[in-house]
């Protein structure tokens, strides 16, 4: 096992011991489909008055959820717009300290050098880890969380497009799933750049190193989990050449060979990292994203 794989494995093994009584999907693996959730979810949308943080109220089949978004910079209507979605258990609005925030590391750290509008979406249940840990006892929490984020991305895409801006949607890990789901069900952005993610989330929870954090209920009922989470076939129906994925060769969470199948014959950029070291490779991720965002590829 190389160092990148080892760095993926050790924290998950430790977390599995620490949270052995709070494993994911411990209470339920039932969930409405993505299509059902998208059709039934409604958002109470705020009036956008410029840069800043905006809370959104989402009414879903599993209850009221709390997504939000942050317009970190609006440089102008003639500039391209990046809509970015964070990874699992990130705090994308915390621009201080050492908290997990890929949006800050990839974009805000050099934002003066990026001629683009920058927006980040915060998924529901990502204000507080304790709340997330309690809610993720049900698989429907994850599917609802992702579909709510997809709806927020769609509203922001429509907002930026109405201003005449070209739109690029990107996200890492959990945010990569959201990126791919938005393309699957809406496909209204100009380009999509999923990072460290594919279209078969069930593999993460039932087969990867991360499966140590998943309750036995999910392991004993894999077909149910696959039916609820995976969207490879729906994704494949989109034929447009508008997606530019990036995967990590030694990823033990989003396993490379399995997730690469999501993209069929489409080119995939590969970095020699694992999941955690890949998420920290800000310069490499930025190098992959910016040419597509700025139209210089």
Secondary structure, DSSP 8 states (H G I E B T S, - for coil): --HHHHHHHHHHHHHHHHTTTS-BTSSB-----HHHHHHH-EEE-----SSEEEE-EEEETTEEE--EEEEEE---TTS-EEEEE--TT--TT--STT---HHHHHTGGGGGG--SEEEEEE-TT-S-HHHHHHHTTBHHHHHHHHHHHHHHHHHHHHHHHHTT--EEEEEETHHHHHHHHHHHHT--SSEEEEES--S-HHHHHHTSGGGGGB-HHHHTTHHHHHHHH--HHHHHT---S-B--EEETT-TTTTHHHHHGGGTTS--EEES--HHHHHT-HHHHHHHHHHHHHT--
